[in-house]
Amino acid sequence: MTVLTWICATALSIHLLSILLVLVRKKRGQGSDGAAVRPPVTILRPICGRENHLDETLQSAFRLDWPDYEVIFCVASPGDPAIAVARKCMADHPGIRSRLLIGEDVFSVNPKMNNVIKGWRSATHDWIVIADSNVLMPEDYLQRLFARWVPGTGLVCSPPIGSAPSGFAAELECAWLNSFQARWQLLADAAGLGFAQGKSMLLNRQVMARAGGFERLGAEVAEDAAATHIIRAAGLKVRLVHEPFEQPLGRRSFSSVWKRQLRWARLRRSSFPLFFVPELLAGGLVPMALMAALALSGTCAPSTFALYGLAWYGGEMLLARGYDWHLGRRTLAAMILRDLALPALWLAAWFGDSFDWRGNAMSVAPDDPRKAGAAGRLRRAVEKTKERAKALATLRH
């Protein structure tokens, strides 16, 4: 039983230490989110379908405290219902340059990149932000991104923080996104191992050109995994903002939460398997189960088990309060359910490769024919880009 006691003590220590380090990271970042230089920026917002709080999140892109920026909405289908929302936002803010681009250039297996690439090619400025339609942008959105672009940076991003949940399923998603996933991502960034997150990404056209071009983001199923590999291969760092941006959730179903988490888990398992393996032990189920066994065997008192649980989940709530993330009367229950589901999610991620993204069947399997076809399209796109560059160079000379 001594071994089990040490396992439980070690797990709790690591858990609380991770929370402490992330809180220290926030403290050190306070007051440093003012960008010294404010260059012109292009914001690309891919849209697809009517989402919860869509009008609120799209409108937020027109209220930024930044001297010069443009907003480009990218949509694949001319019949997409989100187009009406985008047009209304543009009409409501005639003082901000904005455009709506419709259509897609299929060069990869990633539908989002097929949608966004037209915006990248038509962007007026070299500093380009790609922000999902469900990201709520505060007024200092661009300041917080640029504050992290220090020497040696190749990309700045932000994990999503769940907010405005409606219903217990959305509370569960908050528990997954905030004090669990965002915590570990912020901790990795503090250790100099930042991973890209596709929700909000600040990129520079010249940096991407030197790294092989924007089309390389379509080399993998997930553009954030591809971006992480590309930026690291270029000898640069992926950095996260000091305080991540919110994603208003609204009402969710348990099925949609599970499918979304399973999609992300399979992508992580495929792209970063060595980091995915220990995720099984990152939740509270295993240490809490071991503590329960110790309490039942009489090795420790029931009050010790209760204090252990209080320390575990109290630490997470302290983190949420420190960052002003969502806390509600059902947050604790959502955290416990999340930890109960983690082993099932971890196993499901290993025993399967396919997932659905906005109606698109996708796969992380290396031999999947959809990926092979996408790779061919990507090679042709890169070759075409090189041919265009050579032609332009010839004309200039």
ZAMI-320031 format. One record per atom (N, C-alpha, C, O): z, x, y. Coordinates in steps of 0.02 Angstrom, whole numbers, plus 50000, padded with zeros to 5 digits. Layout:
BEGIN
ZXY...
This chain:
BEGIN
500005004149940500005000050000500005004350064499795002050117500245010450058500245014950116499535016150141499425016450201499055016750095498355017850113498105011850153497765012750204498255005850130498034999850166498344999550236498014997450284498965001550241499295001550306498945006250354498835004550412498765012150329498415016950372497725014450391497495015550447497385011050345496725008250361496785003150417496385003150464497274998750411497374993550463497554996650530497294994650582497995001650528498195004950590497615008550623497535008350684497205011850582496625015450609496115010550639495845011750693495995004950603495515000050628495734997150695495334996550741496364995450700496624992750763496594997950819496434996250876496745004150803496725009450853496015010350881495915010950941495535010450836494835011250857494615005350899494285006150951494814999350877494634993150912494914993250984494544992051032495554994850991495874994751057495625000651100495565000051161495485006351067495225012051105494545010551134494395012451191494115007051095493455005251121493515000751182493145001451230493984996051180494094991551236494344995551297494104994451353494815000051286495085004051341494545008251374494505008651435494115011451334493595015751361493085011851401492835014151452492925005751378492445001651415492754999251481492404998751531493394997651480493734995751543493765001651591493685000851651493895007651565493905013651607493205014851636493135016751694492695013851595491995014651619491865010051678491555012151728492105003851674492014999151729492385001551791492115001351847492995003851782493395006151838493055011951874493035012151935492785016651836492445022351865491805020451901491585023751947491495014951879490875012851909490955008651971490465007452007491565006551986491675002352045491525006252109491735011952118491155002952153490975006052216490375010552213490185013552263490065011152153489485015652146488845011752134488345014652114488855005252147488255001152134487835000052197487464995052201487875004552244487445004052303486895009252298487025015252300486275006952292485715011652286485575015052352485485011652403485555021752352485425025552413484715024552438484585024152498484245024152391483535023152408483325016352380483495014452325482935012652421482705006052399481945005652402481665003052450481615008152350480885008052349480615001052334480984996752310479984999852348479684993352330479704992352254479624997152216479804986152233479894984652162479464978652143479384973952181479194978952082478864973152052479314970451996479534974251953479454964051998479864960851946479394956551902479084951851926479354958251839478964954451791479424949851752479924952051723479274943351753479684938551717479254934751667478914929951686479264936751604478904932851553479244926151541479854925851535478864920851539479134914151527478794911051468478204912251455479174907051431478904903651371479344897751355479874898451325479114891851374479484885751358480054884351407480274888651445480294878051404480854875951446481504877951413481654875751357481894882051446482534884251421483094881151463482974878551517483704881451436484274879251475484344883351539484264889451537484474880051595484584883351659483974887151684484034891851723483374885351661482774889151679482654889251754482494894451782482724883551787482604883251859483094887951896482894891451943483714887951875484224892051906484074899551898484124903351945483884901551837483764908651825483134911051859483114916651885482594907051859481984909151892482064909251968481804913752002482424904451995482544904352067482934910452090482844912952146483374913052046483794918652066483394924952083483644929152120482784925552056482374931352070482124931552143481884936752166482174925952178481924925552247482484926352299482364925652359483094927752276483664928152321484004934952320484604935552330483614940152306483884946752299483944950352366483534949552410484464954252372484574958252432484194964852424484474969952405483544964552440483114970352432482534969752482482254964352489482364975152516481884974452571481174972752551480824969252588480944975152494480234974352476480164973652400480254978452363479994967652378479864966752307479414960752297479354956352340479084960752240478654955152221478874952652152479164956252113478724946252139478894943152075478244940852042477834937352073478154942851979477564940851941477794937151879478134940051836477614930851874477754926951813477174927951764476594927451782477354929351701476854930251649476954924951596477504924151569476424921251581476464915951530475834916351487475284917451513475914915451423475354916251377474904910151374474284910851373475194904251373474814898151363474744894151428475244893251463474154891651444474064887551505474424880851501474514877551551474614878851441474964872451433475724873151429476064868351413475984879051443476704880151438477074876051491476904876351550477584872251470477954868151519478344872151570478534869351622478464878551557478834882651605478414884251667478684886351718477764883251663477324884751720477514880551780477524883051837477674874251769477864869751825478484872351861478524871951922478964874951823479574877651853479414883851893479674884751949478994888251867478804894351903478434892651967478564895652019477984887851964477614885952025478084883152078478004884552137478564879252057479044876452105479454882052138479564881952199479664886952099480034892552127479624896352178479874898252231478994897352163478544900852209478454896852274478444899652328478384890352266478294886052325478924885752368478894885152429479504886152335480144885852371480284892152412480694892052458479944897652394480084904052427479434907352448479244912552420479094904552497478444907352518478504914252551478014917852557479104916152571479204922552603479224928452555479194934252576479284926952490479294932252439478624932352404478394927152378478294938152402477654938652367477754937052293478184939952260477344932552267477404930652197476724928452170476294926052207476644929252106476034927352071476204924452003476734925851974475734920551977475794917851909475174920051871474614918251889475274923851817474724926251775474744922751708475264922651675474184919851688474154915951627473674919251578473134921451598473874919551515473454922551463473814928251429474354930351452473524930951377473834936551342473304941451318472734939551305473514947651314473084952951288473414955351223473894959151225473144953151167473464954451102473314961551080472774963051055473804965951091473724972951070474284975151023474264980750997474784970751013475344972650970475604966550932475364960950943476074967650887476374962150850476904958550892477154953350872477074961350950477594958550992477294953651042476954955951089477394947151035477104942251082477324943251154476944942051201477934945551164478184946651232477784952051266477594951351325477644957551231477254962951261476534960851273476224962751322476264956751227475584954151237475534949751300475014949351332476094946651316476124942351375476244946551439475954945051491476664951651434476874955451493476364960551516476354962351575475954963051471475524968751488475064967351547474904971951586474844961151555474414959551612474794960351678474504962251729475444958751676475854959751735475964967051751475944969051809476074971051699476154978251709475524981251742475574985251788474944979251717474314982051742474164979851814473834983451851474414974051833474264971451900474834972551949474784970552007475384975651927475964976751971475764981152030475414986152023475994979152089475834982852150476214989452154475954994352181476824989652128477264995252138477384999252074477264996752019477615005452081477745009752024478425008251992478515009551932478895005752031479535003652002479464996551978479314992052017479574995451913479444988951882480044986851840480294990651798480274980751852480804977751813480514972351768480134968051791480674972651704480494967251657481134963451642481594966251612481164957151661481764953151654481594946551619481164942851642481934945151564481824938951528481964932951574482344933351622481654927451557481714921451599482424918651601482584914951648482844920251551483524917351550484044922051581484644920751574483824927351615484294931751650484434928951719483974927451758485074928151735485284925951801485394932051845485834936151831484994932651898485014938551940485484937451999485364932952039486024941452006486434941052066486054944352124485544947652114486304943452185485964946252244485904953852240485414956652265486394957152209486364964452204486064966852139486204972452116485664962752108485344964252043484994971052045485124975252002484554972152094484174978352096484624984252116484514989852092485114983152159485574988652176485924991152113485994997252104486144986552071486514988552011486074992251961486304996651926485434990451959484974994051915484845001051943484895005951906484675001552007484485007952035485085012652040485005018752040485695009952045486285014252049486365018451986486685023751989486075016251931486135020051868485535024651856485525028251806485045024551902484475029051894484645035751926484455037151983485015039651889485205046351911484735051451878484355049551834484745057751899484295062751867484355062751791484905062451764483775063151758483755063051685483685056251655483705055451594483605051051697483555044251673482815042351662482385044351701482685038651609482015036151597481975028651594481425025751596482555025251591482575017951587483285015651601483765018751578483355010251639484015007151650483964999951627483484996451642484474997651592484454990851564485144987751566485634990651590485184981651540485814977951538485834973551476485344969951463486374973651438486454968751385486594961851415486844961551471486434956451380486574949851407487304947951399487614949451348487574944651450488254942151447488224934551447487974931551495488464931451395488444924151389488904920851440489474922951448488644915751473489044912051523488854904651519488354902851488489244900551552489124893251556488964890151488488464886651481489394891451437489264888351372489434880951372489894878751406489054877151335489184869951326489214868551251488694868751217489804867151225489884865951153490134872151118490084877751144490394871151058490714876651022490204881750997490374887750993489594879650981489094884550958488934889551014488854895451001488904887151076488784891651132489394896051144489314901851164489994893451132490604897651137490564903251085490754908951100490314901651026490234906750974489744912150996489854918050985489194910051029488714914951052489014919351106488874925351109489424916551150489784920551200490214925851166490224931651186490584923751114491024928451079490624934051047490854939751042490014932551025489594937650994489294942251048489304948351039489044939351102488704943351152489174947751193489014953551207489754945151211490144948251264490624953551238490474959551240491194951451213491704956451194491544960051130491914964551110491004958151095490814961751035490204966151048490264972251051489614963051055489004967051061488974970951127488814976951126489124967751183489104971351247489614976951248489484982351276490184975851218490704981151216490444987351182490524992851208490144986551123489914992451086489324995751121489245001851119488894991751154488334994651190488574998651251488325004051265489064995951287489344999451345489705005751323489695010851357490035005551265490385011351239489875016851220489985022751234489325014851189488795019651171488515022851234488375028851235488425018851287488175021651350488665026651379488465031851405489315025051375489825029651402489825036251364490005041451392489615036051300489575042151260488905045651267488785050651234488455043051310487805046151320487295044151269486785047551262487415038651233486955036351181486715029251196486715024951152486515028151258486305021451277485685019051240485215022951228485685012751222485125009551189484805004451237485165001051273484155004151237483804999351280483934992151256484004990951197483964987651303484014980551289483484977051329483434977951390483074972951295482484970051327482614964751378482144962451412483234962551386483384957151434483214959151505482884955451541483444965051525483294967751592483144975151583483574978951559482554977351603482374984451598482044986751662481544983951683482324991951692482024995251750481635001251725481905005751694480975001251739480535006551717480155009351776480105006251829479885015251767479455018351817478775019651786478725022551732478255017651821477575018151794477395025451778477085026851727477585030151822477415037151811477785040051751477495043851712478415038151743478795040451685478475037851621478405041551572478285031451621477975028551561477295031651547477115032551489476925033351600476275036451590476355043251556475975044951511476855047151578476975053651547477225052951475477125057451434477535047351461477795046151393477275043151346477425041851288476665042151370476135039551327475865032851347475395030351316476145029751399475885023451423476285017451401476645017551351476225012151440476595005951427476435003051358476864999951326475825004051335475605001251271476035003651212476075000351161476375009351221476795011851167477385007351153477685007651099477565003051201478114998351189477934993251136478374989851109477284992551121477074988051069477034991251001476804988050953477264997450995477215000950931477724998350880477644999550820478234994750903478734991950859478804984450873478574982050924479124981050827479204973750835479614972150897479474967250931480114976250911480544975150970480394980451022480414986451008480234978251083480064982951136480654987151157480564992851180481274984551150481854988551171481974994351122482164999751143481864993151057481924998651009481395003851022481525009851020480775001551034480235006251049480385010151112480275016251114480645006751163480805010151227481345015451216481295020951245481855013951176482375018851162482095025151131482245030651152481665024251080481365029951046480915033951094480935040051094480525030451134480045033751179480415037751232480245043551245480925034751263481285038151317481675044051290481685049351322481985043351233482355048951204481875054651184482035060451193481295052851157480805057951138480555061851199480355067551193480565058651257480355061951319480905066251348480805069351401481475066551315482035070551340482425067251395482785070651432482365060651402482705056851454483235052251424483275051451363483635049251467484175044951445484035037651460483735035951511484255033251415484305026151429485005024851455485495026751422485065021751513485725020451541485815012951553485335009351566486435010751549486605003651559486945002851627487295007251651486844997051657487174995551720487934995451710488174994451654488304996551764489034996551759489304989751738489764989251697489014984451767489234977651750488614973551731488194972251773488564971551668487964968151643487864961351676488324958451706487254958851670487044952551701487134946651653487104947351592487234940851683487384934751644486754931451617486204931951646486844927951563486344923551534486674916751524487044915851475486544911951567486844905251557486584902151492485984901751481487034899951451486844897651384486714890151380486234888051348487124886151414487054878951405487254876951335487694880051305486924871851309487084869551242486674873251190486074874451199486994875151136486684878651080486854875051015487344871351011486434876050965486594873650898486814879550856486634885250870487214878250804487434883650760486834886950727486834893050715486334883050710485734885750678485384890750724485174896150702485304888950788484954893450834485354899850846485054905150853486014899250850486434905150859486364909850799486284915850807486394907050739486334911150678485644914450675485604920450660485124910750688484444913650685484354919250736484034924350721484624918250795484564923450847484944929750827484684935350834485554928850802485944934650781485634938050720485654944250715485344934250675485024937150617484404941150637484274946450610484024938450686483444942050710483644948850740483354954050724484154948750782484374955050813484654959750760484544965850764485024957050711485314961350659484764964750618484814970750603484244961050600483704964050561483314969250602483084974250575483254967950667482934972950710483354979250715483084984750713484004978450722484444984350726484434988150660484414994350660484464984650605484454987850540483814991750529483824997150499483254989050553482614992350544482534998350591482275003550571482744997650654482635002750704483155008250705483005014050716483795006350693484345011150697484815010150637485385008150647484585011550576484985009950516485655013550514486145010650490485705019850537486335023450534486865020350579487465020650565486645017350634487115013950678487275006850654487805004150670486825004050615486934997250591487424997050533487804992250526487425002150490487855002150431488585000650446488884996350414488905004050495489615002650508489764996050542490344994350552489254992150560489384985650592489804981050548490154976650573489754982050482490134977850436490884978350449491254973550441491104984350471491814985550481492024984750554492614985750570491554982850598491714982550669492104976250688492444976250739492064971050647492414964950663493124964950636493344969950607493474959550647494174959250628494314956650558494894956650537493804954450521493924951250456494254955950407494764954250377493964961950397494234966550347494944968650363495374968050319495094971250423495784973250436496274967450435496844968150413496054961550459496504955750458496644953550386497204951450370496134953850343496234952150272496704956950238497134954950198496634963450255497094968350226497804967350250498284968150212497874965650314498554964250340498854958150308499454957850295498434953150295498674947150261498914948850191499424946250168498544953250156498754955450089499414959150092499844958150048499504963350142500144966850149500724962050163501274962950137500584956850203501104951950218501284947950157501874946450145500784945950117500904942050057501274945950003501654943249964501144952550002501474956749952502174958749973502544961749934502364957050034503034958850059503074965750089503614967850109502514969250093502514976050122502654975750197502974980250225502414970550230502564969650301502764962350313502604958050272503114961150366503354954450381502784950150408502324952750438502824943450399502314938950428502254939850503501714939050531502814941450537502784942450609502354948550627502044948650680502354953550583501934959450595501194957650591500784959950630501034953350543500344950950537500144947150600499594947950626500604942950625500454939050685500364943650746499914942550787500784948650751500724953350807500074957350803499764959050854499864958950741499244962650731498654958450756498214960950792498644952050737498104947650761498124946750836497604946350868498734946250864498794945550936498514951750972498184951051024498664957650946498404963750976497644964150970497304966151017497384962150912496664962650901496274958150950495844960450987496434951750948496054947050989496294946951061495914945251107496924948651072497164949251141496804954851178496664954251238496644960251142496264965751172495574963451194495344965351248495254959451152494584956951170494624952351231494204952651276495134948151233495214943651291495364947551354495134945751408495744952951348495884957251405495244960351432495144960951492494804962351386494154965251406493744960051443493454961451496493714953851416493334948551448493604947051518493224946051565494264946951524494564945651589494424951451638494304950251697494434957551612494314963351655493614963451684493504965851740493124960751647492434960451671492254953651700491694952551723492744949051700492624942251725492104938651683491704934851709492114939951617491684936351571492014929751552492604928651565491624925451520491864918751503492484919051457492494922751408492984915251476493574914051434493734906551437493784903751491493814903451379493964896351377494474894851323494694899351288494664888651317495174886851268494934887551197495334887651150494274888051187494014888851119493764895951105493444897251054493894900551152493664907351144493964910751083493604913951045494614910051072494944913251015494644910650950494504914650905494564904050944494274901250883493564903850872493364905250816493184904650926492504907250921492504914450898492074916450858492974918550923493014925450901493184925950827492904930150791493644921750804493834921850733493244919750689493104922850638492894914450709492304912250671491764917550670491444918650619491664920850726491184926350729491354931750678490914934150642491984933750675492184939050629492124936750556491974940750512492244930350544492154927750476491424927850456491264928850397490974926950504490254926750489489934933650487489384934350460490254938750514489954945350519489734948250451489164950650446490144947950398489914950650334489304947050307488854950250279489284940450315488694936650292488074938650331487534939250303488154939650397487594941650439487354948650418486754949950414487824953150407487664960050388487264960150323486774963750317487494956350274487144956150209486454952950217485964955350189486414947450255485774944050265485274948650299484674948150287485524953050342485074957750377484754962650329484184964750339485124964550277484854969250228484384966050178483904969150156484514959750162484114956250111483604951650143483624945550134483154954550182482634950750214482344954750272482684958850301481714953350287481374956950341481074952350394480914954650449480984946050377480624941550422481104937650467481694936850452480824935350523481194931050569480694927450613480104928950614480954922550650480534918650694480734919850766481334919550782480244921150809480384921950880479944917250920479334918250925480244912050947479884907050987479264904450952478724903750982479344902850887478794900050849478324905150820477834903350788478454911650831478024916950804478364920050743478924922650748478024919750686478294922950625478204930450631477654932850641478764934150624478754941450632479124944750575479494941350538479034951250568479354954850513479484962050534479114964950573480034964950507480184971950519479974976250460480094982350460479674973150409479454977050350478904981850370478424979850403478944988350349478444993250369477754991850341477254993950371477714988350284477064987150254476814980050267476334977850235477134976550313476914969750328476214969950359476094973850405475744965850335475064966050361475014964450435474554966750469475494960550461475484958950533475614965250574475324966150627476054969650548476184975750584475604980650579475444984150626475294980750520474714985150512474154983150560473844987450591474034976650566473524974350612473704975950683473264977750723474344975250700474564976750768474484984150783474294986050839474624988450733474554995650744473824997450759473685001650801473374994150724472664995350738472474993250808472114996850843472724987450829472584985050896472884989650948472594990951001473484992350932473804996850979473405003250987473305005651043473175006050931472775012250935472145011150977471955015351017471835005350967471225003851005471385003051080471005005251123471965000051095472164999151165472305005851198472105006951255472645010351161472795016951189472155020851200472065024151251471685020451151471055023951158470655021251218470355025151255470675014551227470315011651283470625013851349470265015151398471295014251351471635016551412471435023751429471315025351487471405027951378471205034851388470485035351413470325039451457470045031151384469345031151406469285029051479468895031951517469685024051500469675021851570469925027451616469645028451670470445030951594470715036351635470205041951644470125044751698469845043551589469335048751594468765046651640468505050651679468575040251635468035037651677468235037951751467835039851794468865036051765469095036351835469115043451861468935044851918469335048151817469365055151837468665057851851468575061751897468175055651812467485057851822467215055251889466875058851925467365048851904467135045951966467455049452027467125050252078468085051352021468425054552077468135061452091468115063752148467905064752038467615071452047466865070952065466545076052075
